[in-house]
Amino acid sequence: MKGDKFDNRQSIANVKVEIPLSKQQAGSLKGKYPVYLDGGKTVIFISDKSKEKETIERYNSRGKYVRP
């Protein structure tokens, strides 16, 4: 069964190559900064801390859609 394609696809050695290093690390939030929205109810993570204010403004300016 050495040449079995299914076993080769499931092998961790083969899958690691396709997964980015940032996703392989535990937590995968390394290098990300939290942005708290809605008074702390919503938390998102961004990679560029200088865009924190822009992100908050965009979130606050979006339309509050209410279903009829």
TAPE-V721430 format. One line per field, one symbol per residue. ss: DSSP state (2 for helix, 1 for strand, 0 for the rest). psi: psi as a letter, one per 40 degrees, with the letter a starting at -180 (. if undefined). A space follows every 50 residues. Layout:
BEGIN
ss = ???
psi = ???
END
This chain:
BEGIN
ss = 00002222220222222200222200000000111112220111110022 222222222220000000
psi = edehdddddehddddddehiddddihdfeheihihhiffedhhihidhde edddddddddeihhhhh.
END
